[in-house]
Amino acid sequence: MSDEEVAPVCTFMAAWNFMVVLANVKPNQNFLINGASGTVVSAAVQIAKSFGAIVTGVYSTANMALVKSLSADNVIDYTKHSFTENGLLYDIIFDVANKRSFSNCRKSLTQNGIYLNPVLKVFILIQMLWTKMFSQKKVKFSATGLLSISKRKGYLKEIAELFEKEKLKTIIDKRYCLKQIIEAHRHIESGNKKGNVIVKMTN
């Protein structure tokens, strides 16, 4: 792998923490990922597929080609359809886009389903505590930045093995040199990013 391909691997570590550690993804589980064209999400789709899960990606029309290239089993265009209204049930819903609440997704989860959200807010903490005590359906969150060095090394070893087997790949949207850092930030903030943005330290 080139340096550019290796640089975004940190996003796979974040996705691994949610997919494998929190959700304990298994073969044939129905896994829905909302926001399937971002950095962590593109990693999550691939990791879930590598474990044999049946993956549904929720995307916009503009991102159809990218989501399909990640081998998602099903795709939903959120500009045309809502996954919370299609009557289908999912074992895990990973709301990376942070657009749906647990209460909104609850009817779309199986009896022991898990709702994952990477954005920590007070109501997420409350829902985590409430579902832990009173509900079979769970809300889960984890701060990847607080992981110990030993855990990070463990994740990286397993991720590296999947890269060697060509089950994972980094998705690079655009490349910028350092003097274009403003343009790089503008592209990210536009919401049109498809995968990772690389900033090269040399011209």
N, C-alpha and C positions, 0 to 999 in steps of 0.2 A: 504494500500500500504506500502511496505517496504521502508526504507530510500533510497535504491538503485533505486527503481522505482520512487520515488518522485524527486530525484536529477535532472533528465533531463527535468523536467516540464518547466524550463525556456525557452527551445527551442520551446515549444508550444506557449509561449507568443509572441515570435518573429514571428512565423508562423501566429498566430491570427491577429497580426497587419497588415500583408500583405493580408491574406485571407478575413478577415471580415471588417477591417477598410478601407483599400485602395481599395480592389477589390469588396467589398460588395457582397460576394458570395451568390448565390440564388439557389433554387431548379431547376434542369434540365439544368443549365448552362453547357456548354462544357468547362471543365477546363483541361488544359495541364500543367503538372509539369515536367520540364526538370531537371533530376538529382534525380530520385525518390528513392534513397537508403540512403541519408544523414540524419542528425539529424533533421534539420529544415524541410527538404522535407518530411520525413516520418510523421512528425507532420502535415504538410500542407495537405497531402493526406487524412489523417483521419479527419481533420477539414472540408475540402471541402465535404467529403462524409457525415459527420454528418449534413450538411446543405442541403443535397439532390442533390449536383452537380454530373454531370457525369464526372468522373475523368480518364484521360489518363496519365499514368506514362511513362516517357522515361528512359530507364535503359540499363545496359549491361547484357549479357547473364548470368553472374555469380550472378546477383542480382534478377533474375526472381522470385525465391521463396519468397523473402522478399516482393517485390512489390505486388505480388498476395495475400500475407497474410494480407496486408493492405486494401484489398477489392477494389483495383483500378478496374474500369470497363474495361479499355483497357490498354494494355501494348505495347510499341514499343521498340524494341532492336536497339539502335542507332548504333551498329556495323554492322547492316544489312540494316536498313532503316532510312531515314531522315523524320522527321515529317513535315518539311517545303516543302516537295515534294510529299506528299500523297494526296494533293487536298482537305483535310478536313479543316474546319474552327473551330476556338475555340474562345469562349467569353473572356477567360483569359489565358494568357501564363505566367507562373511563371518560369523564367529561373534562378533557384537557382545555377545551374552548371556554369552560366556565360559563356556559350559557344556560344550563339547565340545573335546577335545584334537585335535591334528593326527593322532595315531595312531588315534584313534577315527573321524576323518573321512576318513582316507586312502583307504579302499576305496570311498568315495563320490565321489572326484575322478577326472576324466578323466586320461589319460596325462600331460598337461602342465598339470594343474589347479593352482590356487593356493588356499591356505588363509590367510585374513586374520584376525588377532586384534588388537583395539585395546588389550589389556591387556598391558603389558610385564612379563614375568617371566623368570627365569633360563632356564627350560626352553624358552621361546619363542626366546630368543637362540641357544641351543644348536641348536634345530631349524632356525632360519634358516641358520646356518652349515653344518650337516650337509646340508640339502637343496640349498644352493647348490653344494656340491661333489659330492654323490653321488646326487642324486635329480632326476628330471624334474619331479616334483611339488614345489612350493615353498611354504615358509612365509614370510610377509611381515608386517612391522610398521613403522609410522612414527609418530613423535611429532609431531603436528600443531603443538603449541606451539613447536616449534623451527624452524618454517618462516620463511624470510626475508620481509621486508615486500614485496619485489618479487613473490615467488611468491603471497603472499596477495592482492595486487592483481590478479594474473593470474587466479587462481581466481574472485575476486569478480566480475570483468568477465564471465567466461563464465557464471557462475551467474546474474548479473543478466539476461543475454540470454535464458536459459531461463525466468526469471520473467516477462519481458516477453512471451514467446511462450505463457505460461500452461501451461508444461509442468511447473512446480514450484509448490508452495504450502506455506506453513508451517502446521503442525498445532498448534492451541492447545487444550490440555486444560482448564485452569482459570486464572482470573485472581485475584490477591490484591492488596490494598493493602499498603503497607510495614508497617503495624502488625500485619499478619497473617503476617509472615515465618515465625514458628514453625509455624503451620498449613501454610504452603506447604512447608516442609522435611519436615514429618511426612507430607504427601501424597506427596512424592517418595520418601521412604524406605519408604513402605508397599509399593512395588512395583506399585501399581495405576495409575500414571501412563500416560496414552495421549497421547503427543505432548509438547508443551512446556508448562511452567508459567510464567506471566507475573506478575511483581511490579511493580505500578504505584507510582511514587514519590510520587504524590499520592493522597489519599483519594477 
